[in-house]
Amino acid sequence: MSEETKAYIKEKLKLVPTQPGSYQMKNKDGVIIYVGKAKNLKNRLKSYFTGTVTGKTAMLVQDIVDFEYIVTSTELESFILEITLIKKYNPKYNILLKDDKSYPYIELTNERYPRLKIVRNVHRTKNKNRLFGPYPNVAAARKTVNMLHRIYPLRKCENLKKDLCLYYHLGECLGYCQKEIPKEELTSMVEEITSFLKGNNDLIIKKLTEEMQKASDSLHFERALELKEMLQDIQVTLTRQKIDLHHNYHFDVFGFYQDNNYLSIVTFYIREGLLFGKSQDIFTSVEDASEELLSYVIRFYEKNHLLPKEILVPEGVQGDLLEQYLGVKVSVPHRGDRKKLVDLATDNAKIYLHEKYENIKKDEEARLEAEKELQRLLHLPQLSRIEAFDNSHLFGTFYVGGLVVFDHFEPNKNEYRKYKIKSEAQDDLGAMREVLYRRCFKIYMGEVTPPDLMILDGGELQVAVAKEVMESLHLSIPICGLKKNDKHKTSVLINADGEEIPMDKDSNLFLFLNKMQEEVHRFAISYHRNIRSKGALSSVLDLAPGIGEVRKKDLLRHFGSLKKMKEASQEELEEILGKEVALKFFEYLKEI
């Protein structure tokens, strides 16, 4: 922070009121990089700029050139405003949950003939009363579903078939597509499955034991062995750890531990008096741990989980604010079994942080070293946000683009973007030009935050294309390329002047750039595969050369499906598209 900025902030702090409110820290580009709340705005804001700050807080303060604040009537209002602004701006110094971090639930559908299925986005599910979980991972959920399918002849198919399927002949389906199943039989199955998924294993254990004995008595030893293995699965793998609460409690328990600017948070899921599972996270933090936990809990339920009947949090956390915001009971226990559970979650958070601390610290030091090295090599004034670009195609057709964003060499998946190439790109450079222009135009219009560096998958030609795009929009964003050798391995950096900059293959910078390159390549390829998959007909036609909206509608009206288009002769396509476009489309269809 420059002396001029320090003087400006010092004067501005004199005008800050002592009322509650939310404050927003801004960097040199006017981008909000942190949002907080305070009972006393003046005292809270002064604390950032007086005294000693370390770790991530020091990095935040170094980036601040200005701040704004909004006064509120109550602390609850400031809390709601803080959450709203965090959602809106996704500030890089606030704790943000990763968008791929979700836990699976098992749903017993509320259809005429129920099914079991694994769901992740629980907020889209209307059938909340028949959701069970969360499970620690999808493998555990899938294993449970598979086991229940083998015990109960539930409907397996999403849509009823015309004929009886293999599951019926194996005795794992009642033939719902052709047979009328008594309602009492279905109700009995649903009740037993529901009981098991709530943690009551006794009924299924008894059922399997009886069937195993019957199979053994009938000399069906293979079936008896299969049933024995199922029993072991239940007793060893699927049995939850019992918590001696003497009640069928249904709540989530949060514990946290903070040390050296690292915050560890552990969550226990207690369902029907059983410890159903747990999740754990570690973040670098800039705020007091109890304050960070409030924000974490809000995002936790909005992104990943159903709200339980009650939430337990440690002492020092403002449970009343959470309760008013979430609309469920939030307790801060001071004694008894509930307090022991909160203490246990806190102990687990401490152990987890100590276990991971050295690795996290090493990784952070490596990232910092890589940042400084890249800054030095490219003569950059600052480096925190990097955007990396890559294209994917199929034999020179069917182009798509991918953009990944890294903050301090950590992927920010909320900011990833996919691009369908709209122009008739004939090569990588044409595709790269379009993607870069579309991204840079958004930056030019102030719709997205400009990065400190753009990295292209390619050498001198790709860098030259990027410079053309920058000049056309009067932007001056630093750019570089990652050039591969004849063995298709990244070898050197290409700077904005097209000069080669060698890198030490054993350096942290080389390793991080390779990771970044692999990530953007993976992202572009996965998008490419996705739009070529079944059911992506509209996307396939959108990317076909010479096919606009009118021709797309004509093709769909005439052929009805991609399969029929691929079966059509070139002459048949000519009747709809004309000779030149039909030839291109005919060749294109061969490649997908």
Steps between C-alpha positions, in 0.01 A plus 500: 500500500647836394543793740243695297243218544576479873440873541175481301367209709604669826293807414206292383498297825432821695159525333387142567210478751490270802173337388452141376530427130679321217830610348657424162874509429610596146821453300665733248248400228204585723418130539352391834746250648352457848161552666452504878254610767548676832312614809722807494618591150761752615678264740488207259639691203774663711617156613612416144731800472641529854704238680658189354326275250637172363431231243202546273388811691832665411447405132151653513622825656778523241240483220262759650499848347152603609199390701127567509241429768123483541349587838216279626254527789585166661771237497259254336452744211877534463534119500234460228661778296844337537369164371319671211812687390721191529261312271496789255874569478670171603790697657827310482591546870167376636454129576329359191388140471616323187219434257595135456482429874166328552395193692272229362158413637282199427148578381212252521274645234135576570372337179234235449784247475784649712867497400824559688738754353803703604462878490745784563305817434254459786350846451348393168331197658135554594482172691692626807332257743649202320861620486749312718855613572731669443736210427877555537557421131318373193659153532335449841163619365527280190596196708190552717271535197647191332452295815138610540435418134619145560277458805187678377352458148452873442448659161842559341424678170430873478223448245287188489590266212261317267642158584619327815871563550793294629449627858156334505642166390773530766237558767617860566188670356128423530431573134341842550479560124246221447368381837266663751681504835291501820528831686555317832814331364645833384413670829674225697817533290505879533458482879783247542738693270415829675567343838838371384605830343417673829751274674288204617688193371323239716215418261724447196755299703221272620362467145841414350583256779175311439556493122860386547387212723229405249751502210746292700230245593403474132870441409512829304845575637590776249188695596572441870856635453367806316257569786778455756713760318205741504465455875869576547458815289226621730674406823846629402469760224155651528443500875534856631686578818241529778505806721367425847246786515199290605291706254432488126663840448511649151752784477832617351792583728771753405843526661796719397862564583719789381878520500757695294229657280362156417144409591390139530126421510347159571130415467328194651165382361289345776195319364260302718757498782779364275816663372412470133815660362725804514665755273812708556655806335809716546524862385741786536306772680520874560229536763431376852411128483152539648417764238634285215291206625178702466567565132615141445180351647278716277683401182517139619122462504436708192738295287514148637255392765147483624437688821465266801248552777770660717861622478755494783788750502780574751500776759600839361301451179198725455241224474213752522605658167518160332165400641328813372663471157454125441164465670596188700594453864868575571633405844823579685513218760684567828473158665393139455516265201445776246797698634711182482405463132601860421828446689557178303447685169741772619762239599464340158548839332821552699636153418413543131682835480810362672502199266476716188694806618844410367369403157283813477788721610735337248248544220442866591874570508541329161218708350649822637841410358346420160311831499815701571696311234235559232477867599877530460517320165219705343574828686147518645412766761266254677372149453205340674236421236590297189274394212607207281348415159488190281294366207382154410389366161439181306722464192490873433125539554260529790699768691435597860699714743572483871606763754619417851578752773765465770531724806849474647547178297187344650211414264191717537242271339216747547671715236561230235334569164415291191476635145322367195691637202246697300715582198602241242843458658730300274792474740615546861596862443155592371337330797742664743436841345125467550523379861748773596295770332181393675674491838689827449187676379331416832806642681488810279131549585576462874290184533784285639812562706818535292765242590862582580610257227352300212672172413448340158556139408743561215804690379582811300199485267248475785669789682488708181125433466446605862690825438280575198187450710638721782591778259158489330334563838769735637576267794839443659467170686831311528509180289732203454498161328600152610687346209537124460797316354490232228404244769190708584643596839503858629853632469513882506302815575433742214471861613292775337789584263516141375827430681570160651562487875644168619373352827662266748313169457535427873369840615168559676405741222541232232292253702217750564490616137481138388211438741324808366554388140369150577195648674396728214559217251289262711225761531484570124511128411227410751275771358572375150405144596192617683346681205575204272326259738151361453221748529718800408348531151440873526863558603627274220306700242607832655863407436451363147660706220250710305201407716308797638165517675292469180693198365502340845118517515473363144723204590309424817165527322611270216711237683390527863815348650878502470496126427288554187719790388808278524322228303403744225687513170675813380229540233226492768681768698536712184121521473496688831835681508618548144808337348789687667364502857374141467852381408650670807219369724533148358875495581433653842248229590758231421728638773253512789 
